[in-house]
Amino acid sequence: MKEKYPAEVSCPKCGSLIKFDMWTHVDSELNIEETFELTSGSFFRHICPKCGETINIYHSLGFIDPRSKTIINYIQTDEDEEKRAEYVRNFHEFFTKEGVDIKSKLVFTPDEFIDCVRRVRFEYTLPAETANRAAF
Ligand SMILES: [Zn+2]
């Protein structure tokens, strides 16, 4: 899968087009700048080139950290708890089937996503009570 696509949105203040890259996943070893933006909290923030308005554009995104063998997936969805629980089950089944020793976490809010990315980068781990390791 391609790591990013060009995208654009109208500025809510002046209507000008704000162009940005819509990333599908960020790899901490290959995408150094984007990883820094994630940990600093500016990744989803974009600035209108015309009027300077700052807007947050949240979208589904994966984060891969090869060093700690961790994958975090953020899914942006309006679906209910039941559907989300199904996503979580399928997500972890996938890693179980692959038989790979990978820590994985699926989250549904950008705040939780950024928090997990920071933990993986700075503490080398996911929150213990929520980390999911593929079972064999
Ligand atoms: Zn603007």
Residues whose N, C-alpha, C, O or C-beta is under 5 A from the ligand:
A	BS01	ZN	C11 K13 C14 G15 S16 C48 K50 C51 G52 E53
